[in-house]
Amino acid sequence: MTVALEEAPAISREEILFEAEPVKDSVEPITSLWNHRTLVRMMVSRDFKGRYRGSLLGALWPLIHPVGHLLLYTFVFCVILKVRFGTDASTSNFALYLMSGLLAWGAISESIARSTTCILEVPNLVKRVVFPLEVLPIVVALSSAATQVGGMLILIACAIVYQGAVHQSLLFIPVIALSQLLFTTGLCWLLASLGVYVRDMRHLITLGLSAWMYMTPIVYPASALPENLKFLIWINPVAGIVTDYRRVILEGRAPDFAMYTFYTAIAVAFFFSGYYFFVKTKRSFADVM
């Protein structure tokens, strides 16, 4: 369920930058986020709470969703299709590997899907000269990432119980999560802007996400890919992110340095290019809408 960010929390003019200012320097995406950190925090909190307001189970839904998908996919791929991960062919091991992939993919795909309409849903904010529109895709990315946290805690707890050990490699999780957030935020900026000009974008993204999921080793091991398709692991940042989550949580190993460096470089490129594209195109949003 998506929640439109209808109104922004009350803030003073001193707390935000003038909306129409051009990009000033190479680190502006970072300084912009820092300057608007209070606004972002307030909007993420409200968006996250607004999703489950009035529902019977409330904030438990971020935990129920991944567990529900886990049970469904485990039944289909483990019981029916007999898919296995790693050297341990048990159902429990498969469930953990599957959950680690679904959690990361769920947060990324949700933020991408929501980003295509996050500007269109708030035409009143687009016409406010002083409102920093660039925070809206950030709110979408952070809110979706917040739903991943609860599931990750459950996954880590289950992995510790199943393996009977706490691996030091768990300390790498924030590093992987940062790369994931950089990639997602950059993509959200890009798609949020395109969504204003290309109204079919959300429908195209729905189809694209379905294809993207099955091109990513989430419901199957990376080793199952034919040799001529192994390159997909390298050009697909989500594949690298999922693989490294599995390494540090389930295998007790550090991230693959070469792979981490490669997908982090892609993430940084998307982060900065997505921001610059958004800032350059947002000046015409009001005219188009």
MODAZI-V880871 format. One record per helix or strand of 3 or more residues. SS is the DSSP state (H for helix, E for strand). FROM is the first residue (numbers start at 0). LEN is the number of residues. Records with the same first field share a line. If there is no record, write none. Layout:
SS = FROM-LEN  FROM-LEN
This chain:
H = 12-3  27-8  36-16  57-23  90-25  119-7  133-30  167-30  200-14  221-3  226-3  230-5  236-14  256-32
